[in-house]
């Protein structure tokens, strides 16, 4: 059997579902073909010695913005996917906004897929959008294999006449009815636009345009109100819901309580809400601006508690890049600056550094949040998200004790600004494998920049 393995990872601590076991992993035809100690490698087999390192399922990042078509100068599939590969991510989900046209109908999906094909280092799925006026387009998008639909309950910003628009209550409710009839899932940016628009306008009018003023204009109450409204609509329509980038423990608790009542709902948070605070936002400036905004150190601790209690369903980066002039140009107020954090490359390292090394949470829990649970929620679990025989060989090798300072020059984004640049990390991804292909090593960088595939979803199942 040894001659049939294309790749063997030896001596690693394999993070399996629920346990960590030291064993070798044999890979053939892009799949995990053997999990046992002492696998013999043939003369043509590539061998990675992972002694002292963890071998984790590759991260599945369900929330990135790569902005093509038309805004590839912000970030495109090539640079964005390369940064993910360097961070141990093997599958990502590209959001339907910021590109122009946004992915709200079949022609736009086709254009997006065409721009991704042959330009992604790792595998991907694509989101469709729910916006005013596109209810009749949802079925064709679902049939074409989108992973689900994304809607905003607050103004998403962006440029151009064709930009992505927030939903009104009528669109939200009718969209949920339609998506429920398809068996689809709706992802929601949950902040009350009515609340945030009034508070922001008043702050700007009063000349209160700093970081803390921005945070005050998007209070926790705006998140809670939008979550409560969406949960009510979801309960009435039977639509599966997923809340993106939740920033408060109270909102996580509200979603968890709905789940306990039998509602089909999930919630993600992001590394920036678990690592950074509003103090960092004030100190760093707009490079740490996002919506919802960073919260207090006390709120950050509450969020970690909900994570440890198993109430959070997944971790995603919400990588939302832009050119530096939209963040860092002189004369910009905090309100004027683009609201998005560049962080896709660092998610696994940040969560391992803070969650495992510092807070001593089980590596199996962190891995499940990064890989297993996203796969289960979004129809990928028959193929991705865990280390088991027959699964895609999507793997990240991570050294738990390799301290380094993340430099801007380490970042593979098109624009190398991030609030994590300059941070001291205690661990490092050393290799990334996607479907058995070695796509990144720390020594060589990104090796295979074009092999990623679009994984289509159909009625909750993979379209292979």
C-alpha positions in Angstrom: 0.0 0.0 0.0 2.9 2.3 0.7 3.6 3.0 -3.0 0.0 4.2 -3.5 0.3 7.1 -1.1 1.1 10.4 -2.7 1.7 12.1 0.6 2.3 10.9 4.2 2.2 13.1 7.2 4.2 11.3 9.9 4.4 11.6 13.7 1.9 14.4 14.0 -0.7 15.0 16.7 -3.9 14.4 14.6 -6.9 16.4 15.8 -9.7 13.9 15.3 -13.3 14.5 16.2 -13.2 14.6 20.0 -9.7 13.4 20.5 -6.0 14.0 19.7 -4.0 11.0 18.6 -0.4 10.7 17.5 -0.5 8.8 14.2 0.5 9.0 10.6 -1.9 10.1 7.8 -1.6 8.5 4.4 -3.1 10.4 1.5 -4.1 8.9 -1.9 -6.2 10.4 -4.8 -6.7 13.5 -2.7 -8.4 11.6 0.1 -7.4 10.4 3.6 -6.6 6.8 2.9 -4.9 5.6 6.2 -4.8 6.8 9.8 -2.4 4.6 11.8 1.1 4.6 13.3 4.1 3.6 11.3 2.9 4.1 7.7 5.6 3.2 5.3 6.3 5.7 2.6 7.2 4.5 -0.9 10.1 6.0 -2.9 7.8 8.4 -4.7 5.8 9.5 -1.7 6.2 13.0 -0.4 6.7 12.9 3.4 6.0 15.7 6.0 7.5 15.0 9.4 5.1 16.7 11.8 6.8 15.6 15.0 5.8 17.9 17.8 3.1 19.6 15.7 -0.7 19.3 15.4 -2.4 18.2 12.2 -5.8 19.8 12.1 -8.6 19.7 9.6 -8.1 22.7 7.3 -10.2 25.7 8.4 -13.4 26.4 6.6 -13.8 30.1 6.6 -17.5 30.8 5.8 -17.1 34.6 5.6 -14.7 36.4 3.3 -15.0 39.3 0.9 -12.8 39.0 -2.2 -14.7 41.7 -4.1 -14.5 40.4 -7.6 -15.8 41.3 -10.1 -14.8 45.0 -10.5 -13.1 45.5 -7.1 -10.2 43.1 -7.3 -8.0 46.1 -6.6 -9.4 45.8 -3.1 -8.8 42.1 -2.9 -9.1 39.3 -5.5 -9.4 35.5 -5.5 -5.7 35.1 -6.1 -4.3 37.2 -3.2 -7.2 36.4 -0.9 -7.0 32.6 -1.3 -3.2 32.7 -1.0 -3.5 34.4 2.4 -6.0 31.8 3.5 -3.7 29.0 2.4 -0.9 30.5 4.4 -3.2 30.5 7.5 -4.2 26.9 7.3 -7.6 27.4 5.6 -8.6 25.0 2.8 -12.1 26.1 2.0 -13.7 29.5 2.1 -17.1 31.1 1.3 -17.0 34.3 -0.7 -19.7 36.8 0.2 -22.0 38.3 -2.5 -21.3 42.0 -1.9 -18.6 44.5 -2.6 -18.1 43.1 -6.1 -20.0 44.8 -8.8 -22.4 43.5 -9.9 -23.2 41.8 -6.6 -24.1 38.1 -6.7 -27.9 38.5 -6.6 -28.8 36.8 -9.9 -27.6 34.0 -12.2 -25.5 36.2 -14.6 -23.7 37.8 -11.7 -23.0 34.4 -10.1 -21.6 33.2 -13.5 -19.3 36.2 -13.6 -18.1 35.6 -10.1 -17.5 31.9 -10.8 -15.6 32.7 -14.0 -13.3 35.1 -12.1 -12.6 32.5 -9.4 -11.9 29.6 -11.7 -8.2 28.9 -11.9 -7.3 31.7 -9.5 -7.8 30.1 -6.1 -5.2 28.3 -4.1 -7.9 26.4 -2.1 -11.5 25.3 -2.5 -14.4 27.6 -2.2 -18.2 28.0 -2.0 -20.1 31.0 -3.1 -22.9 32.9 -1.4 -25.9 34.4 -3.1 -27.5 37.6 -1.9 -31.0 38.6 -0.8 -31.7 42.3 -1.7 -34.8 44.3 -2.5 -36.1 43.2 -5.9 -34.4 39.8 -6.3 -36.9 37.4 -4.8 -37.5 35.9 -8.2 -33.8 35.2 -8.6 -33.3 33.1 -5.4 -34.4 29.8 -6.9 -32.1 30.0 -9.8 -29.2 30.9 -7.6 -30.0 28.0 -5.3 -30.3 25.6 -8.2 -26.9 26.8 -9.5 -25.2 25.7 -6.2 -24.8 28.7 -3.9 -24.2 27.8 -0.3 -27.0 30.0 0.9 -28.1 33.7 0.9 -26.7 36.8 2.7 -28.8 39.8 3.7 -28.0 43.0 5.6 -30.4 44.5 8.2 -28.2 47.6 8.1 -26.6 49.6 5.3 -23.6 47.6 4.0 -21.9 50.6 2.4 -19.9 50.1 -0.7 -19.5 52.0 -4.0 -21.4 52.3 -7.2 -25.0 52.2 -8.5 -25.1 48.4 -8.6 -24.0 48.0 -5.0 -25.5 45.5 -2.5 -28.6 47.0 -0.7 -29.9 46.3 2.8 -33.3 44.6 3.1 -36.5 46.2 4.4 -38.8 44.2 6.6 -41.0 43.1 3.7 -38.1 41.8 1.7 -36.7 40.1 4.8 -39.9 38.3 5.6 -40.8 37.3 2.0 -37.2 36.3 1.3 -37.3 34.0 4.4 -40.5 32.4 3.1 -38.9 31.8 -0.3 -35.6 30.5 1.1 -37.5 28.2 3.4 -39.4 26.8 0.5 -36.1 26.0 -1.2 -34.5 24.4 1.8 -31.9 27.1 1.8 -30.3 29.1 4.6 -30.2 32.9 5.2 -27.1 34.6 6.7 -27.8 37.9 8.3 -25.7 41.0 9.3 -27.9 41.9 12.2 -27.8 45.5 13.3 -30.8 47.8 13.3 -30.3 50.3 10.6 -33.0 52.6 12.0 -31.1 52.8 15.3 -27.5 53.1 13.9 -28.5 55.6 11.2 -30.0 58.0 13.7 -27.1 57.7 16.2 -24.5 58.0 13.5 -26.1 61.1 12.0 -26.3 62.8 15.4 -22.7 62.0 16.2 -21.4 63.5 12.9 -23.7 66.5 13.3 -22.2 67.1 16.8 -18.6 66.7 15.5 -18.2 63.5 17.6 -16.3 61.4 15.0 -13.7 59.4 16.9 -13.4 55.7 17.4 -15.4 55.6 20.6 -18.1 57.8 19.0 -18.4 55.3 16.2 -18.7 52.4 18.7 -21.4 54.4 20.6 -23.4 54.8 17.3 -23.6 51.0 16.9 -24.5 49.9 20.4 -25.1 46.3 21.5 -28.8 47.1 21.6 -28.8 47.6 17.8 -27.5 44.0 17.4 -30.0 42.6 19.9 -33.0 44.3 18.3 -32.1 43.0 14.8 -31.4 39.5 16.1 -34.7 39.4 17.9 -36.6 40.6 14.8 -34.9 38.1 12.5 -35.5 35.3 14.9 -39.2 36.1 15.0 -39.5 36.2 11.2 -37.5 32.9 11.1 -39.8 31.3 13.5 -42.9 32.4 11.5 -41.4 31.3 8.1 -39.4 28.2 9.1 -36.3 29.6 7.4 -33.0 28.3 8.5 -30.9 31.2 9.8 -27.2 31.9 10.4 -26.1 35.1 12.1 -22.7 36.4 11.0 -20.1 38.2 13.1 -22.0 38.4 16.4 -20.2 40.7 18.8 -22.0 40.3 22.1 -22.6 37.4 24.5 -26.2 38.6 25.0 -27.0 38.1 21.3 -25.3 34.7 21.4 -27.5 33.8 24.3 -30.6 34.9 22.5 -29.7 32.8 19.5 -28.9 29.8 21.7 -32.2 30.1 23.5 -34.0 30.1 20.1 -32.1 26.9 19.2 -33.2 25.3 22.4 -36.8 26.1 21.5 -36.2 24.1 18.3 -35.4 26.9 15.9 -32.9 26.0 13.1 -30.4 28.7 13.7 -26.6 29.2 14.2 -24.2 32.0 15.1 -20.6 32.9 14.2 -18.2 35.3 15.8 -14.8 36.4 14.6 -11.3 36.4 15.9 -11.3 40.2 16.2 -14.2 40.2 18.7 -12.3 37.6 20.7 -8.8 39.2 20.5 -9.3 43.0 20.2 -11.3 45.6 22.2 -12.6 49.1 21.7 -9.4 50.3 23.4 -7.4 48.7 20.5 -9.7 50.4 18.1 -9.0 53.8 19.6 -5.3 53.1 19.7 -4.9 51.6 16.2 -7.4 53.8 14.4 -9.5 52.8 11.4 -7.4 49.7 10.6 -9.4 48.1 13.5 -12.8 49.5 12.4 -15.5 47.0 11.7 -19.3 46.7 12.0 -20.5 45.7 14.6 -17.7 47.6 16.3 -15.2 46.1 18.7 -16.5 45.9 22.2 -15.2 46.3 25.7 -12.7 44.0 27.4 -15.5 42.9 29.7 -17.7 42.0 26.7 -14.8 40.1 25.1 -14.5 37.9 28.2 -18.3 37.2 28.2 -17.9 36.2 24.5 -15.1 33.8 25.4 -17.4 32.3 28.1 -20.1 31.6 25.6 -17.6 30.0 23.4 -16.3 27.7 26.2 -19.9 26.8 27.0 -20.5 25.6 23.4 -23.0 28.3 22.4 -21.0 29.6 19.4 -21.4 27.6 16.2 -18.4 28.7 14.2 -15.5 31.1 13.9 -15.1 33.1 10.6 -12.7 35.9 9.7 -15.1 38.3 8.0 -12.0 39.4 6.0 -13.2 42.7 4.5 -10.2 44.4 2.9 -9.8 47.7 1.1 -7.0 49.9 -0.4 -5.1 51.8 2.3 -6.4 55.2 1.2 -9.9 54.2 2.3 -8.6 53.4 5.8 -5.5 55.5 6.4 -5.8 58.7 4.3 -5.3 61.9 6.2 -8.5 63.8 6.8 -10.7 60.8 7.1 -12.9 60.7 10.2 -13.5 57.4 11.9 -17.0 57.4 10.4 -15.6 58.1 6.9 -13.1 55.2 6.9 -14.0 51.8 5.4 -15.4 49.5 8.0 -13.8 46.1 7.6 -10.9 44.2 9.1 -8.3 42.3 7.1 -7.6 39.1 9.0 -8.2 36.0 6.9 -4.6 34.8 7.1 -4.4 34.8 10.9 -7.7 33.2 12.1 -6.3 29.7 12.9 -3.1 31.0 14.5 -5.0 33.6 16.6 -7.6 31.1 17.8 -4.9 28.6 18.7 -2.6 31.2 20.3 -5.4 32.7 22.4 -7.8 29.8 22.8 -5.4 26.8 23.3 -2.1 28.2 24.4 -3.3 31.0 26.6 -6.8 30.0 27.8 -6.1 26.3 27.8 -9.3 25.4 25.9 -9.3 21.9 24.2 -7.7 22.0 20.8 -10.7 19.8 19.7 -13.1 22.6 20.6 -11.2 25.2 18.6 -10.8 22.8 15.7 -14.5 22.1 15.7 -15.3 25.8 15.6 -12.9 26.4 12.7 -13.7 23.3 10.7 -16.2 20.6 11.9 -19.1 22.8 12.7 -18.9 25.0 9.5 -18.8 21.8 7.4 -21.9 20.4 9.2 -23.9 23.6 9.0 -23.3 24.3 5.3 -23.6 20.9 3.7 -19.9 20.0 3.5 -19.5 17.4 6.2 -19.6 14.4 3.9 -16.4 15.6 2.4 -14.7 18.3 4.5 -14.2 19.5 8.0 -12.7 16.5 9.9 -9.9 14.0 9.7 -11.4 10.7 8.9 -11.0 7.9 6.3 -12.4 8.9 2.9 -12.6 12.6 3.6 -10.8 15.2 1.4 -7.2 15.5 2.6 -7.7 19.1 3.7 -5.2 19.6 6.5 -3.2 22.2 8.3 0.0 21.4 10.1 0.6 23.8 13.0 3.5 24.1 15.4 2.1 25.0 18.8 5.4 26.4 20.1 6.9 28.5 17.3 6.8 32.1 18.5 7.0 34.9 16.0 6.0 38.5 15.4 3.6 38.8 12.5 5.1 41.4 10.1 3.2 43.2 7.4 5.6 41.6 5.0 4.3 38.2 6.1 0.8 39.0 4.9 -0.2 37.9 1.4 -3.2 40.2 1.0 -3.2 42.7 -1.9 -3.0 45.5 0.8 -0.8 44.6 3.7 -2.6 46.4 6.5 -4.2 44.5 9.4 -4.7 45.1 13.1 -2.8 41.9 13.8 0.4 43.1 12.1 3.0 43.5 14.9 1.3 41.0 17.1 3.4 38.4 18.9 2.0 34.9 18.3 3.0 31.7 20.0 2.2 29.3 17.2 2.5 29.0 13.4 1.0 27.2 10.5 3.9 25.3 8.8 2.0 23.5 6.0 -1.4 23.5 4.3 -2.8 20.6 2.2 -5.9 20.9 0.1 -7.3 17.7 -1.4 -3.9 16.1 -1.0 -2.0 18.9 -2.7 0.6 20.6 -0.7 -0.4 24.3 -1.3 1.7 26.1 1.3 4.8 25.6 3.4 6.4 28.2 5.7 9.7 27.8 3.8 8.3 27.9 0.2 5.2 30.0 0.6 2.2 29.3 -1.6 3.2 26.4 -3.9 0.0 25.7 -5.8 -1.9 28.9 -6.4 -4.5 27.7 -8.9 -5.9 24.3 -7.8 -8.9 25.4 -5.8 -12.3 24.2 -6.9 -15.9 25.6 -6.6 -17.8 23.2 -4.3 -21.4 23.6 -5.3 -24.2 22.9 -2.9 -27.6 21.6 -3.9 -30.5 21.1 -1.5 -28.1 20.9 1.4 -25.9 18.3 -0.4 -22.7 18.5 -2.3 -22.9 18.7 -6.1 -19.8 16.7 -6.9 
